[in-house]
Amino acid sequence: MSRTLFNFPDADIVLRSAHDTSKGNALFEPIDFSVHRCVLSAASQFFEGLFSLPQPPSKPPGRLPVIPFTETEAVLDTLLRYIYPVPKPVIRSLEELAPALEAAHKYDVQAAIDGLRKNLVAPNFLRKHPLRVYAVASRYDLEEEARIASTATLAAGLHTQPLHEDLKAMTAFAYHRLTVLHELRATAAIKLLELPDEVRCRLCSGAHYARYPEPHKGAALVSGR
């Protein structure tokens, strides 16, 4: 079946998505993407190598060869939108972004990787899910995105972040690096609150405003003492 933007009449290959069971209990049938080998090969060394291999004859003869994928319609659509000169995908959630980024790495689609990296550190994701963003970035060694996300976790706090499947792929090294950052920032913040010995009260010359001046004699006369 095909209900996609990528249904070119001059296509020479069909990419078939997997069943999509993500939307409740409904089972969405596979979707066919009729595309061009030359375009996919130019965008990805994976596809270039795949199409250089001898292809089995299509059945029935005359029909385009079909390559089944384990990715859903949404993921394949996202990858192809980065490959072809068409409007880029609108990523509304990390649930959409994470599997698309995984597929982009799997099939070596650099244009999709670059686009999804920018989406990963979008302000709304950093504000709502900084730890998940950090986990996804760390999983794929996206150092700049991991640095940005780690800074965002300082405002949110680590222990306030809910558990999520994305966190399972985060290594102990990545999490330890994050906790060290939090400890260093906390230590630096405490030091900012400590007044140095050079800071003295203008009235009593006591360090840290700890000393108080004795009452002036004039104040005693006024009080009648």
MIBARO-910433 format. One record per atom (N, C-alpha, C): residue in one letter; x, y, z. Coordinates in pm, whole numbers, plus 50000, padded with zeros to 5 digits. Each point is the difference from the previous one (the first is absolute). Layout:
BEGIN
AXYZ/...
END
This chain:
BEGIN
M500854988050000/M499155012050000/M500895012450000/S499525010849938/S500755012549999/S499075011550028/R500295007950103/R499245012150027/R500975011150037/T501135000249934/T501095008450039/T500365010049892/L500695010650040/L500545009849906/L500994993549904/F500674989650044/F501064993749921/F499424988349919/N499385003849891/N499384990249912/N500265004349855/F501295000749964/F500405005649872/F499704990349886/P499445005149890/P499674991149887/P501234994149932/D501175006950011/D501224994949939/D500904992850100/A499434995950113/A500784993150103/A500534986749948/D501104995550060/D500564987049960/D500224990750119/I499515004150119/I500134991550119/I498875003650096/V499564990350077/V498945002350099/V500544996650139/L499865009550093/L500324997550140/L498684997450073/R499904988950066/R498754996150068/R500195000950151/S499135007650065/S500105001650144/S499504987750073/A500294999650130/A499514989150085/A498595003250047/H499344990050058/H498725002450066/H500215009950113/D499105009250013/D500085010150105/D498934997150105/T500444996050118/T499064997050109/T500085010450111/S500625011549970/S500225010050105/S498735007650038/K499015000349915/K498805008050024/K498904991350060/G500064998250129/G499014992050068/G500114985349961/N498864993749986/N499984985949964/N499844997749850/A499895010949924/A499814998749856/A501294995149934/L499834992149896/L501144994949924/L500005006749864/F500965008949976/F500065007449876/F500844992149900/E499434998049882/E500654991849900/E501255006849946/P500924992249941/P501225005849943/P499685009949890/I500885009949987/I499855010449898/I501184999149904/D499715001449871/D501034999549896/D500455014149963/F501325001749991/F500605012649955/F500694997149867/S499485005249892/S500584997949868/S501005011249972/V501274996550004/V501065010149996/V501074996249897/H501125007550004/H501054998449900/H501304995150065/R500584989949941/R501264994750052/R501105010549998/C500075007549891/C501095009749986/C499945010750108/V498795004250038/V499855010250105/V500424994350135/L499564987950030/L500364993750127/L501504997450006/S500594995749889/S501434997249997/S500835012650022/A499535011249946/A500725012650017/A499935004850145/A498954996350071/A499805004850137/A500604990950105/S500304987549965/S500394990350102/S500954989549942/Q501124998050066/Q500924989549958/Q499394986250023/F499104999050097/F499324987350024/F499214996049876/F499195009349950/F499194996949881/F500884998349877/E501075007749992/E500904998549886/E500564985949996/G500434994950116/G500514986450005/G498924989749976/L498805002550052/L498904990549983/L499634998449854/F499905011149928/F499564999449862/F501104995549904/S501244999550051/S501084995049916/S500014984749996/L499264993850091/L499924985450003/L498984995149897/P500194987849948/P498994994649908/P498654998850068/Q498975004849935/Q498674999850057/Q499224987949949/P499244993450085/P499194988649954/P498925004649904/P499594991649909/P498965003949904/P498695002850072/S499305009949951/S498735003750062/S498924989949964/K499074998250093/K498884990849978/K498705007350028/P499105000249902/P500144994949863/P500935008649917/P500514994849889/P500925007549915/P499375013249955/G500845010349993/G499515013049956/G499645009350113/R499784994750119/R499695008550116/R501295004750064/L499935011450066/L501205005450065/L500414991050115/P501314998150018/P500464992250116/P499635007150130/V499664992250101/V499565005250130/V501024996450107/I500395010050079/I500914997650112/I499215002350129/P499774989550080/P499275001850126/P500915005850108/F499465009150080/F500745006450109/F499324996850133/T500765000750105/T499454998150135/T499475013050058/E500225011249932/E499555013050047/E498565002749958/T499335008450076/T498605003449971/T499915010149886/E498785002149957/E499745009949895/E500525013850040/A499765004050126/A500415013350045/A501515001649995/V500734989750038/V501475000950000/V500535000949858/L499524991549910/L500465000449862/L499635013349934/D498835005050030/D499585012949945/D500955011150045/T500394999750128/T500935010050053/T501344999349928/L500564988149983/L501284998549932/L499925005249857/L498964996349928/L499875004049860/L499805015149986/R499365006150097/R499815014649994/R501335007450015/Y500944993950070/Y501335006150008/Y500834997049875/I499714989149933/I500754996249881/I499545007849877/Y498695001149981/Y499445006549882/Y499795015050026/P500015008149893/P499745014550016/P498525002950017/V499464996150112/V498595002250034/V499965006450139/P498835004950044/P499935005850134/P500504990250106/K500835005150090/K500584991750104/K498944996250104/P500204988850068/P498984995350097/P499895009250120/V498815000550055/V499765007450125/V500044989850113/I501005001150086/I500174990550110/I499345005950124/R498944993750046/R499235005550113/R500324993450134/S500694988749997/S500274993250127/S501284991949988/L500564996650116/L501184991550001/L499654985849958/E498744996250017/E499564986849954/E500114998949848/E499855011149930/E500205000149856/E501495001149965/L500705008050076/L501395003049965/L500944988450025/A499904993550116/A500984989750038/A500074988549899/P498894993949957/P500114989149902/P500485004849864/A499675012349964/A500485005449872/A501515002150004/L500515004950112/L501445001850014/L500724986549999/E499414990050064/E500594986649997/E500084994749857/A498935001849922/A500004995449861/A500985007949916/A500125012950026/A500945008349924/A501434995150019/H500344996150123/H501334994450026/H500134986149938/K498954992250011/K500034986349949/K500244999749850/Y499365009249927/Y500115000149854/Y500945011049950/D500705006450093/D501055009749965/D499465011249912/V498895005850041/V499415011349927/V500445012850072/Q501105005649955/Q500605011250071/Q499095012350003/A499285002649893/A499105011549998/A498944998850109/A499504988050023/A499004997950105/A500645001350138/I501214995050015/I500695001250129/I500185014750036/D500475008049903/D500225014350026/D498705007150035/G498934997149927/G498735006550028/G499414996050133/L500104987350034/L499444995150126/L500815004850121/R501295002049981/R500825005550109/R499515013850040/K499665008149902/K499485013450030/K498664999150072/N499154990949956/N498714998350066/N500154994950142/L501004991850025/L500164993850131/L500165010450111/V500685011049970/V500245010350102/V499065011849982/A498824997449945/A498995010549992/A499615004450141/P499705012850020/P499715005150135/P498914992350073/N498954995949930/N498914993050071/N500444986250049/F500874993149927/F500514987150046/F500955001950119/L500845010149993/L500945002550110/L499275004150127/R498925007349985/R499265004550118/R499224988650064/K499384991549918/K499144989450053/K500764987150031/H500974996449918/H500654987050013/H501535001049987/P500665008150081/P501455001849982/P500804987150019/L499584991550094/L500754987750024/L499844990349884/R498834999149943/R499794991449883/R500815005049881/V500025013149982/V500815005749891/V501474996550020/Y500465001250124/Y501404996550030/Y500264985249972/A499054991550037/A500174985649978/A500094996749852/V499125005949920/V500004997549856/V501295005249937/A500415012050039/A501225005849945/A501224991650037/S500054995350124/S501134991850045/S500054986749928/R498844994549972/R499944986949933/R500695000349864/Y499865011449930/Y500575001149865/Y501245008949997/D500625002250116/D501245007750010/D499865013949939/L498895006350024/L499785013749954/L500465009450111/E501295003249999/E500615007050112/E499405013950024/E499805007749895/E499485013550017/E498584999750055/E499174991249946/E498634998950048/E499964994850145/A500914990850034/A500074995050137/A500405011250096/R500925008549957/R500435011250084/R498845009650025/I499265003249894/I498865009150014/I498944994050092/A499734987149983/A498984993450082/A500454998950146/S501294997550022/S500494998950138/S499835013250074/T500205011149931/T499775013150062/T498535001950033/A499124995149912/A498565001350025/A499564991850120/T500674988950030/T499624991950116/T500315007050131/L500895010049997/L500345007150124/L498795007550054/A499205005449911/A498815007350043/A498894990550042/A499924988549937/A498914990650028/A500314990850117/G501284996350016/G500354990350104/G499884985949948/L500934991450043/L500014986349950/L498894991550061/H499765001550128/H499084991150070/H498545003549974/T499755011249935/T498615003549968/T499584994749864/Q500954994549924/Q499694995149866/Q499404986050005/P498914997749931/P499364986750003/P500824989749924/L499814987350034/L500654989249928/L499404998749861/H500854996249904/H499534998249863/H500904989949930/E499464993749897/E500764990149926/E501295005849942/D499995012949965/D501195006349942/D501194999250095/L499734999550131/L501095000050097/L500724986650006/K499374989449953/K500614986850005/K501274999149916/A500065007749894/A501154999449910/A501155008950046/M499805007850107/M501065008850049/M501014991950080/T501275001649970/T501044992550068/T500265005650140/A500634991950083/A500385004650133/A500995011649991/F500874999549899/F500955010949981/F499295013249975/A499004999849911/A499275012249968/A499265005450122/Y499384991150077/Y499265004650118/Y500965005150108/H501134993350016/H500985004650098/H500535013849964/R500255002249873/R500475013149955/R498985010850032/L498734996549989/L498945009650031/L499945003050149/T500114989750083/T499965002450146/T501215008150046/V501154997749939/V501185007950034/V499775014749967/L499395002649884/L499685013749963/L499105006550104/H498984992850047/H499105005550101/H500745002950130/E500904991250040/E500765002250122/E500925012149988/L500645001449885/L500895011449979/L499225013050001/R498845000249935/R499195012249998/R499485003350139/A499634989950077/A499525002550136/A501105005850086/T501204994349989/T501155005050076/T500325014449962/A499965003149872/A500275013649954/A498955009750051/A498744995650003/A498935008750049/A500175003150148/I500414990050078/I500235002150144/I501135009950023/K501044998949920/K501145009150015/K499615014449972/L499055001849908/L499565013649971/L499305006350120/L499444991750088/L499295005150116/L500925002750118/E501244995449993/E500965002050107/E500715013349981/L499925008750102/L500675013049992/L501464998550039/P500915005549925/P501424999350036/P500305008550121/D501164997650064/D500385007650119/D500175014849973/E500285003649875/E500225014049968/E498725008250008/V498854993349997/V498725007150007/V499695002950146/R499915012950037/R499785003950140/R498855010150007/C499425000350118/C498905009450025/C500545014350001/R499325008849932/R500455013849992/R499935007150134/L499104995650088/L499825006650129/L500934994650108/C500164986750001/C500744994050111/C501334994049958/S500284999649872/S501244994249948/S500134985250033/G498884993750035/G500034985650029/G499874991849874/A500654988749999/A499924991349883/A498624993649991/H499484999349880/H498744993149971/H498815006150075/Y500105012650039/Y498895006550071/Y499674992850131/A500994994250063/A499754992150121/A500105008450126/R500675011549993/R500175008450119/R499075012049993/Y499625004750117/Y499095011450007/Y500675011050083/P499845012649963/P500675011050075/P499355002350135/E500835005050097/E499465003850131/E499195012749985/P498985001950085/P499175012249990/P500855012450021/H499725010649925/H500705012750018/H499605006250133/K500915008150058/K499695006550129/K498805009249986/G499865006449886/G498875008749979/G498684992650011/A500004987849957/A498764992250009/A499644997250144/A501034998350088/A499724997750143/A499445012450066/L500525012049962/L499495012550059/L498565002349961/V499664997049874/V498645001949954/V499044991250077/S500454987850032/S499124990850068/S499895002950149/G500835009650049/G499935003550140/G500874991550087/R500884991849941/R500854991550079/R501365006550025/
END
